[in-house]
Amino acid sequence: MVTSAQHSCTKCGKYFSRDLSDLAPPDSHDTHRVMDLAVRVVAEDGLPYRPASWHLWRAHRVFVPFATIQNWVEAGGKKAPARMDTDFLDWALADFSGSVAVDALDDGPFCMLSAVDHRCSKRLRYDVLDHDPTHEDIRAFLERLQTALAARDLTLWGVTTDGSALYPVPLAEVLRDVPHHIGAFPLVAEVVKAV
């Protein structure tokens, strides 16, 4: 736990305490840098909480329980979407290919909706839900994506999904004439299952 540190004066040898709140929040086991990195891999890279925890351990040798990362992301809930809507989204859409893959990924009691540029593999938008996604969730998610593209005069030429029944109705309502494709991996999985 980082709160303060004892330092000795080089002249008189007396000990004094120094506040370390610039390094870590009071009563915290982790530094601000670790917290920012954990929130960034979830908010910007789109990793679910458990894989984000493993990523921190494998890449940086810092163990943070996934529930702690979830708390940090939710505590910074107003900051993360703001970053996604400005600088990050401008960067992600700078070389937009026109093709998007939309998917829902379950992580325990949560579900993350994500839209990724199909050619550049850049995450464009995400939503974290505390329930299974509905048509209304998908519709709202697609509307926000469409708004972000329209604000930058970008055209969507195609959407790829995993073939789930969640997508056809909202896609037809929001994106109307944009072609809807089903990814190859779900089709192969269905063929293997049938065989």
ABEGO torsion letter per residue (X at the ends): XBABBBBBBAAAGBBBBBBAAAABBBGBABBAAAAAAAAAAAAAAGBBAAAAAAAAAAAAGBBBBAAAAAAAAAAAAAAAAAAAABAAAAAAAAABAGBBBBBBBBBEABBBBBBBBAAAGBBABBBBBABBBBAAAAAAAAAAAAAAAAAAGBBBABBBBAGBAAAAAAAAAAAGABBBBBBAAAAAAAAAAAX
